[in-house]
């Protein structure tokens, strides 16, 4: 999320940032990765964190010790590579990393990564040997599944034993998945080779990004350093467009495989490249081909992406007959339509027996905004608010709807300005969100556009992964008593505002060809108009529906170094009176009655119970008979899940299932309650 403007202390830098979000900071430039620029980057990041982070904390010995632990955990979360002696060696520097960073010394990151690669090589070599050993799956032994219950191995014998069980576990899982032993061994050999190959291709800018992000995460979970390449990916996610060939790619056994052809892209227009084809070489215009077999996927993507109108050559191994062909494709702008707002009208009589009404469903995957297009003055720049407005107009033009459902499940947020504008489509003028700045000053951001586009019954659906801008919108709807919130117990709980700032010493130094990436830094905290922060606690649902995700450790409260819940003053706002305790009690009772009688919700509860049992499991048996018994039910569940995925293959934005049907049931009940209220009032 971005905010303009941030605190007074950051106003000058932010003004530059806002201007540049639409111009140069997203330009594709060659990554600068030599030691001197790493040093400059580290010093500037430290200076910016110390000056602009909302906590006001210094980078001191406490942060240094946290940084050391975080970086090691990033490299070896399962404690399968480093020895206890390695950790002791690292800890000798735990109070020095802050001092080293202050002078631009990031050698700890590279030295630790080099040792990690050495240990990874040792472990993969040993694992390859263990794959071909005859394992006895009748021996009564188990493997510890939670690394919190493990210390780092004290010597090679302990590490070897840990890996003996790990390889046995991996092998057993494949065997229980009905894979023949010879095939299972072959798959594991490939898996371990790929693990080593992928990590060995980690480039210096990626290592620096890992290290500096580990530093910023010591202040809060949402501040991070973005290398130039990550910054470009961030821009793409906000603008919903990129320049390229229009193919989704995946890595498979060392090959770059075409997973999907994007409609409207260069590959789609050309027609020769197909899903399943393997890209084995890439060349620019009439240049030399680069062999991309065994190359890290992110690097292959960088070779293929490029400026609109330029030519890229692909050497392709066809899935159909393994023939080698060369395709020349001209890069073009690709609209990432799968991530944009979509709407549909559901006639409830066709899905819910005995229920009547037309419900407009609007899916909002993220709060995106094309800042560059807006800065240029493009008439049709991508914007969530524009797209939601258009969907509401489409509903009207198609004969209107009796109620609207806004689906924010899995929406991780985006641009703050979009959350404010989307809120204004459903409420009249008034405050939308409050922002507390570093100096403690409170700023109220309001919807200033008179009137609302839609004023009828409104339902907002959220889950544990609805965060940030999603929570602002849900909070507005709840605080204005404009509609009801349905979903998991609460939303994610991210109540902080991040600003994307170029890492530069002077305002425009990076325009001279020096691209040092950007810092996404938490500079403010936002609050609902009722004075509550969404931080940690999120926005609680008015009606909770059973779901597996609601029982997972997802949300701000489960993240290390997350900021605490906070309150501020209430921003005066009106109540629209479309929700009351009486209305909610009625809707909850009717919903509970349906859920209790629904066989699919009973299955959901069974899944939840099984998950909670597994979640608390400390060890997993390596006895084949026991594991087979445990996994027999899992296989049946997986089969059902695959069937559900097949049913949803048409990418319906609101597929027919028991959960969505219950949302529709509640929406119809809500529509009828409001209709009866209006009739009585007349």
Secondary structure by P-SEA (a helix, b strand, c coil): cccccccccaaaaaaaaaaaccccccccccccccaaaaaaaaaaaaaaaaccccccccccaaaaaaaaaaaaaaaccccccccaaaaaaaaaacccaaaaaaaccaaaaaaaaaaaaaaaaaaaaaaaaaaacccccccccccccccccccccccaaaaaaaaaaaaaaaaaaaaaacccaaaaaaaaaaaaaaaaaaaaaccaaaaaaaaaaaaaaaacccbbbbcaaaaaaaaaaaaccccccbbbbbbcccccccccccccccccccccccccbbbccccccccbbbbcccccaaaaaaaacccccbbbbbbcccccccbbbbbbbbbcccccccccbbbbbbccccccccbbbbbbbbbbcccccaaaaaaacccccccaaaaaaaaaaaaaaaccccbbbbbbcccccccaaaaaaaaaacccccccbbbbccccbbbbbbbcccccccccbbbbbbcccccaaaaaaaaaaaaaccbbbbcccccccccbbbbbbcccccccccccccccbbbbcccccccccccccccccccccccccccccccccccccccccccccccccccbbbbcccccaaaaaaaaaaaaaaaaacaaaaaaaaaaaaaaaaaacccccccaaaaaaaaaaaaaaaaaaaaaaaaacccccccccaaaaaaaaaaaaaaaaaaaaaaaac
